[in-house]
Structures are given as C-alpha cells and as structure tokens.
C-alpha cells in the first residue's frame, strides 16, 4: 500500500501565494484520488501570522476558512497561533476550520471540541495509521499567557505507546518542534515511523532518514508543499519518498481559496479602519536618529511594566505617522511585530554596554531575524527612564561612531554596580547582538508591543513626552563626570 501525505507548514499568512499553492495542492490530490490512491493532507502550524493585515483584521478566521475550503484532514497549532493570536479567538478559529486539531501537549478548553489529545487511528488501504501531533511550548511566554507547559518529548513517548496499544501499524507524528527536535525524537527510538515537521523552515527536497524514522518538512511562506509517499508492506513502513512541489510564480489561483481571501480582505479592511486616536502633529521615525514613535513605545513599556529603565530597538517601528486620524491598520503598518516585552535585573555597567552596543552603526544597519521581529534593520536603541550623553569615537574599522560617555537616571548618574529593573523587547533579550542581556533571567509579560503602543498613542500627554530627546552629545563640563560614574 502507498499512502500519499500532502503537507504545508509555516505559511505565515503569505496568503496571496497560498491561494496559488492551493490550486497546485488540489490538483495533486485529485490525481491521487482519480488513480484510486489513499491520501491525507495536513497543515503543520504557523499558518497564521498576525502581522498580515487580513489575518489580523479577521483574528485568524481567514486562515481557518482556507483550511476548511481545501479540505485538510487535520492541523497543528504552531507558536504563531499559540503566542500571537489572542487566546480569546482560539475557539472560533478552531471551530471554523472544522478539522481535527493534533496538539497532544496543549490541553486547553478552547480547543477541546476539535482536539485529538490521544491521536487518531485512521484506516487507509487496510493499514491502521496512528496520527498525532505536538507543538513547541515556549516555557516563559506560555506561563505569562496562562498556557500549560507540557513536555513534547514525554508526550510523544506516551502517545506513541497508546497508539501502538490501540493497534496502529504505522505511527505518523505531526510536529511543530523543528528539525533538530525531530531528529532527537528519532534518535531516542520512540517508534515513530514518519515525522511531518515544521517550525525550522527547512526545505527538505527529500525525506531524511534518522534511525528508523523518516522526517519531512516543506519550507515556509507557501513557497512549496510536501508530497510524501509512504510505502507499507505487511504492516511496516518499507520506504518513504518525499518531494517538494514549489509554488509557481505565475500559477493559477484556486477559485474557492481566492473567494475566501477576497471576502475576508473586505472584512479586514473594515475592522482595521477602526479609529484609535487623532494626532495634532506627526510622529517621526528614523533609522539612526531618535524616533518619536519608538520613544512613545519605550515609555509605554517602562510605564506598564513599572521598570526603572526600558530599551527598545527602533527597528520594531517601520515608518512615521502623519497628523490626523490614526486607525488600527496604521498601527499594524508601523508596528507589525507580535513581540512582547520582558523584564530583568541589570547592573548599571550592563545597561551601559547594552546602550553602547546599540550605537554601533554595524548593529543599527544589520538585518534582524527571528523572535517575531517582522522588520528589516535592527535600528538604534531607544530608552525610557534614562538620559544618555554620547561622544564621537573612532572604531576599529576607521569609522567614527557615537559611544556612551555617561548615563543619568533623572539627575543622578547610573551607578555601575547598582542593580536596575530593566524592560526590553523580546528581540533585544534573545538576539546574540546584545550580549549584555542575559536571557536566562528574563520574565515575560502578556501585552504585545503593539497593544502597548495602541494605548500610549491615545494619551496626548504620553505623545508629548515622546518628543523629549533621550540622547545628547556630552558637553565638556559633563564628560569627566560621565566617565567617573561609569567606571569600576
């Protein structure tokens, strides 16, 4: 018997491309059905990305409707669904998709009606297939959001055993853990025959055999889907052939998927047109200079998390805002990141290192990747609760750059050995670009940066405060003081 498994992963709401992929996927499935073959179709998570206007404006409903339209046999929630889609919308999204949800390590009431916590036994061609799934549980963010943190490895071992006892000939794991974790599961000998994977965005042009387990994954951003053929003889997997079907740039759109996208696009435009505030002046933004919007966000982070100091990289803001009415869609356009802020304790010395690193042009002009960044350049660091005096210096590459000469919290110099409560955005905490921050000590908080910005921009006093400069060239009379207080 040959089982055809079609699979998508990490679409990240690249919906214009997905409706083309949908036609290719539908055609491939129809060919298998016409030949009398057995097939299944799964999405492995991160189909939703709330930085996309249509997904954001419909709270993920467009993605759910697309999965239903294409008749998927099941899906897994990825970290973008669990961490960036408001939990209040989970039930509606899962119910709208109307397909089994395979997340055995995510026991929450919102998804219980569709959840296959113990997996399923599916019969195809006389073979009993045990199918289940796991998602990546990010410990600290999950706890901040009130989500259970359940070890996926323990869940895999337990669920495989259960499925085997229920008579599964072949066990298929739907994994949103990433390729490295999938390989670790295979190496642990957990009796999984096939892992259909996601999360790490690997384009596996053929299946990877790790121990006795075959691993497949189909990239990201609807650039391809996976077509995996599992050969089964005598109740055992005898081979796996997996290929990627790449989405043609000029391909035909799937009629049903296109209709879903257009209908939801209209709904999203109405929702994102909701007014938030009216600005009496523009809010400026700059890659190298200070940004009114980044200052406003930084002030909001510090105020809401009750920190001594807050630091946000300007790259989380994409553009300026004109004076006049600001709508939900405008804030999504200028701050698309789903990131949150974290708090930790830092010494004055570490704060100085962080802010000095943030003045380096090679950091400011570098591209940011991962951790929900959703932007291009890292941008300069913005600060709230401190005033920084800078001075020019010649770097090792011969370029002149600004360096920190002194830092003041109110009228008092920052003390090198003193411990401060510092709030930073998730990217600063986790990126290797900022070694002064220890990710081991961070505490996550539930509000997203955009939610904080939305509240702050509706407060005229905060908007006025955001125009206050936080950086200045050190005057000769202050330079010595800055050096002295920061030494040691």
Long-range contacts (C-beta under 8 A, 24 or more apart in sequence): 1-38, 1-124, 1-125, 1-126, 1-127, 1-231, 1-232, 1-233, 2-37, 2-38, 2-125, 2-229, 2-230, 2-231, 2-232, 3-38, 3-39, 3-40, 3-124, 3-125, 3-127, 3-129, 3-170, 3-229, 3-230, 3-232, 4-29, 4-32, 4-37, 4-38, 4-39, 4-40, 4-227, 4-228, 4-229, 5-39, 5-40, 5-41, 5-42, 5-172, 5-194, 5-196, 5-216, 5-226, 5-227, 5-228, 5-229, 5-230, 6-39, 6-40, 6-41, 6-42, 6-225, 6-226, 6-227, 6-228, 7-41, 7-42, 7-43, 7-44, 7-196, 7-216, 7-218, 7-225, 7-226, 7-228, 8-42, 8-43, 8-44, 8-47, 8-218, 8-222, 8-225, 8-226, 9-43, 9-44, 9-45, 9-46, 9-78, 9-176, 9-196, 9-197, 9-198, 9-199, 9-217, 9-218, 9-219, 9-220, 9-226, 10-44, 10-45, 10-46, 10-78, 10-198, 10-199, 10-201, 10-219, 10-220, 10-221, 11-43, 11-46, 11-47, 11-49, 11-63, 11-220, 11-221, 11-222, 12-46, 12-47, 12-49, 12-52, 12-80, 12-220, 12-221, 13-47, 13-48, 13-49, 13-50, 13-51, 13-52, 13-54, 13-55, 13-63, 14-52, 14-221, 14-222, 14-223, 15-52, 15-54, 15-55, 15-62, 15-63, 15-66, 15-222, 15-261, 16-261, 17-221, 17-222, 17-223, 17-247, 18-66, 18-222, 18-257, 19-66, 19-253, 19-254, 19-257, 19-258, 19-261, 20-222, 20-247, 20-248, 20-251, 20-252, 20-253, 20-254, 21-222, 21-224, 21-225, 21-247, 21-251, 22-66, 22-69, 22-70, 22-253, 22-254, 22-256, 22-257, 23-251, 23-252, 23-253, 23-254, 23-257, 24-225, 24-245, 24-247, 24-248, 24-251, 25-70, 25-225, 25-245, 26-70, 26-254, 28-225, 28-227, 28-245, 38-124, 38-125, 40-73, 40-74, 40-122, 40-124, 40-129, 40-131, 41-70, 41-71, 41-72, 41-73, 42-72, 42-73, 42-74, 42-75, 42-76, 42-102, 42-174, 42-196, 43-67, 43-72, 43-74, 43-75, 43-76, 44-75, 44-76, 44-78, 44-133, 44-174, 44-175, 44-176, 44-196, 44-197, 44-198, 44-199, 44-217, 45-75, 45-76, 45-77, 45-78, 45-79, 45-80, 45-81, 45-135, 45-176, 45-198, 45-199, 46-78, 46-79, 46-80, 46-81, 46-176, 46-198, 46-199, 47-75, 47-78, 47-81, 48-78, 48-80, 48-81, 48-84, 48-85, 48-93, 49-80, 49-84, 49-338, 50-80, 50-84, 50-85, 50-338, 51-332, 51-336, 51-337, 51-338, 51-374, 53-268, 53-269, 53-272, 53-329, 53-332, 53-333, 54-261, 54-264, 54-265, 54-268, 55-268, 56-268, 56-272, 56-332, 57-264, 57-267, 57-268, 57-269, 57-270, 57-271, 57-272, 57-328, 57-329, 58-264, 58-267, 58-268, 58-271, 59-85, 59-86, 59-89, 59-92, 59-93, 60-85, 60-89, 60-93, 61-89, 61-92, 61-93, 61-96, 61-264, 62-260, 62-261, 62-264, 62-265, 62-268, 63-93, 63-97, 64-92, 64-93, 64-94, 64-96, 64-97, 65-96, 65-97, 65-260, 65-264, 66-257, 66-260, 66-261, 67-97, 67-99, 68-96, 68-97, 68-98, 68-99, 69-256, 69-257, 69-260, 70-254, 70-256, 70-257, 72-97, 72-99, 73-99, 73-100, 74-99, 74-100, 74-101, 74-102, 74-116, 74-120, 74-131, 74-133, 74-174, 75-99, 75-100, 75-101, 75-102, 75-174, 76-101, 76-102, 76-103, 76-133, 76-134, 76-135, 76-174, 76-175, 76-176, 76-198, 77-101, 77-103, 77-106, 77-111, 77-135, 77-176, 78-135, 78-136, 78-176, 78-198, 78-199, 79-135, 79-136, 79-138, 79-176, 79-199, 80-338, 82-106, 82-135, 82-142, 82-145, 82-147, 83-138, 83-141, 83-142, 83-145, 83-338, 83-372, 84-338, 84-372, 84-448, 87-145, 87-146, 87-147, 101-133, 102-131, 102-132, 102-133, 102-174, 103-133, 103-134, 103-135, 104-132, 104-133, 104-134, 104-155, 104-159, 105-134, 105-135, 105-137, 105-150, 105-151, 105-152, 105-155, 106-135, 106-137, 106-147, 106-148, 106-150, 107-148, 107-150, 108-147, 108-148, 118-159, 118-162, 118-163, 119-159, 119-162, 119-163, 121-163, 121-166, 121-167, 121-168, 125-232, 127-169, 127-170, 127-232, 127-235, 128-167, 128-168, 128-169, 128-170, 129-168, 129-169, 129-170, 129-171, 129-172, 130-160, 130-163, 130-164, 130-166, 130-168, 130-170, 130-171, 130-172, 131-171, 131-172, 131-174, 132-159, 132-160, 132-163, 132-171, 132-172, 132-173, 132-174, 133-173, 133-174, 133-175, 133-176, 134-173, 134-174, 134-175, 134-176, 134-177, 135-176, 135-177, 136-176, 136-177, 136-178, 136-181, 136-199, 140-342, 140-442, 140-443, 140-444, 141-340, 141-444, 143-444, 144-340, 144-443, 144-444, 144-445, 144-446, 145-446, 152-177, 152-181, 153-184, 153-185, 153-188, 156-185, 156-190, 156-192, 157-188, 157-190, 160-190, 160-191, 160-192, 161-191, 164-191, 169-232, 169-235, 169-236, 170-194, 170-230, 170-232, 170-235, 170-236, 170-237, 172-196, 172-230, 175-199, 179-204, 179-208, 179-215, 179-217, 182-210, 182-215, 182-217, 183-208, 183-210, 183-215, 185-213, 186-210, 186-211, 186-212, 186-213, 186-215, 187-211, 193-230, 193-237, 194-228, 194-230, 194-237, 194-240, 196-226, 196-228, 203-244, 204-242, 204-244, 205-243, 205-244, 206-241, 206-242, 206-243, 207-240, 207-241, 207-242, 209-240, 214-240, 214-242, 216-240, 216-242, 218-244, 219-244, 222-247, 223-247, 269-329, 271-328, 272-327, 272-328, 272-329, 272-332, 273-327, 273-328, 273-329, 274-327, 274-328, 275-325, 275-326, 275-327, 276-326, 276-327, 276-328, 276-330, 276-331, 276-454, 276-457, 276-458, 277-325, 277-326, 277-457, 277-458, 278-324, 278-325, 278-326, 279-321, 279-322, 279-323, 279-324, 279-326, 279-457, 279-463, 280-323, 280-460, 281-323, 282-320, 282-321, 282-322, 282-323, 283-320, 283-321, 283-457, 283-463, 283-466, 284-320, 285-314, 285-317, 285-318, 285-319, 285-320, 285-334, 286-314, 287-314, 287-315, 287-364, 287-365, 287-377, 287-379, 287-380, 288-361, 288-364, 288-380, 289-380, 290-380, 290-382, 290-469, 290-470, 290-471, 291-317, 291-379, 291-382, 292-320, 292-463, 292-466, 292-467, 293-317, 293-320, 293-321, 293-334, 293-335, 293-453, 293-466, 294-379, 294-382, 295-382, 295-384, 295-465, 295-466, 295-467, 295-468, 295-470, 296-453, 296-456, 296-457, 296-462, 296-463, 296-465, 296-466, 297-335, 297-382, 297-449, 297-452, 297-453, 297-456, 298-382, 298-383, 298-384, 299-384, 299-456, 299-462, 299-465, 299-466, 300-452, 300-453, 300-455, 300-456, 300-462, 301-341, 301-384, 301-423, 301-425, 301-449, 301-452, 302-384, 302-385, 302-423, 303-384, 303-456, 303-462, 304-445, 304-447, 304-452, 304-455, 305-341, 305-343, 305-423, 305-445, 306-421, 307-343, 307-385, 307-421, 307-422, 307-423, 308-385, 308-409, 308-420, 308-421, 308-422, 309-351, 309-383, 309-384, 309-385, 309-386, 309-409, 309-420, 309-421, 309-422, 309-423, 310-341, 310-383, 310-384, 310-385, 310-422, 310-423, 310-424, 311-351, 311-354, 311-355, 311-358, 311-381, 311-382, 311-383, 311-384, 311-422, 311-423, 311-424, 311-425, 311-428, 312-341, 312-381, 312-382, 312-424, 312-425, 312-428, 312-449, 313-358, 313-368, 313-378, 313-379, 313-380, 313-381, 313-382, 313-425, 313-427, 313-428, 314-379, 314-380, 314-381, 314-382, 315-368, 315-373, 315-375, 315-376, 315-377, 315-378, 315-379, 316-373, 316-375, 316-379, 316-425, 316-427, 316-449, 317-379, 318-375, 326-457, 328-454, 331-450, 331-453, 331-454, 331-457, 332-450, 335-449, 335-450, 335-453, 336-374, 336-375, 336-450, 337-372, 337-373, 337-374, 337-375, 337-425, 337-427, 337-448, 337-449, 337-450, 338-372, 338-374, 338-448, 338-450, 339-371, 339-372, 339-373, 339-374, 339-425, 339-426, 339-427, 339-448, 339-449, 340-425, 340-426, 340-444, 340-445, 340-446, 340-447, 340-448, 340-449, 341-423, 341-424, 341-425, 341-426, 341-445, 341-447, 341-449, 341-452, 342-423, 342-424, 342-425, 342-426, 342-429, 342-442, 342-443, 342-444, 342-445, 343-421, 343-422, 343-423, 343-424, 343-442, 343-443, 343-445, 344-422, 344-424, 344-429, 344-437, 344-438, 344-441, 344-442, 344-443, 345-419, 345-420, 345-421, 345-422, 345-441, 346-419, 346-420, 346-422, 346-436, 346-437, 347-416, 347-417, 347-418, 347-419, 347-420, 348-407, 348-414, 348-415, 348-416, 348-417, 348-418, 348-420, 348-486, 349-416, 349-417, 349-486, 349-488, 350-436, 350-437, 351-386, 351-407, 351-414, 351-420, 351-422, 351-436, 352-404, 352-407, 352-414, 352-416, 352-486, 353-435, 353-436, 354-381, 354-424, 354-428, 354-434, 354-436, 354-437, 355-381, 355-383, 355-388, 355-404, 355-407, 356-403, 356-404, 357-381, 357-433, 357-434, 357-435, 357-436, 358-434, 359-390, 359-401, 359-402, 359-403, 359-404, 360-395, 360-401, 361-399, 361-401, 363-433, 366-433, 368-427, 368-431, 370-427, 370-430, 370-431, 371-426, 371-427, 371-430, 371-431, 372-426, 372-427, 373-427, 378-427, 378-431, 378-433, 381-428, 382-470, 383-470, 383-471, 384-470, 385-409, 386-414, 386-470, 387-470, 387-471, 387-472, 388-470, 388-471, 388-472, 389-471, 389-472, 389-473, 389-474, 389-475, 389-478, 389-479, 389-482, 390-471, 390-472, 390-473, 390-474, 391-473, 391-474, 391-479, 404-482, 404-486, 405-474, 405-478, 405-479, 405-482, 405-483, 406-474, 406-478, 406-479, 406-481, 406-482, 406-483, 406-485, 406-486, 407-482, 407-486, 413-481, 413-482, 413-485, 413-486, 414-485, 414-486, 415-485, 416-485, 416-486, 416-487, 416-488, 417-488, 425-449
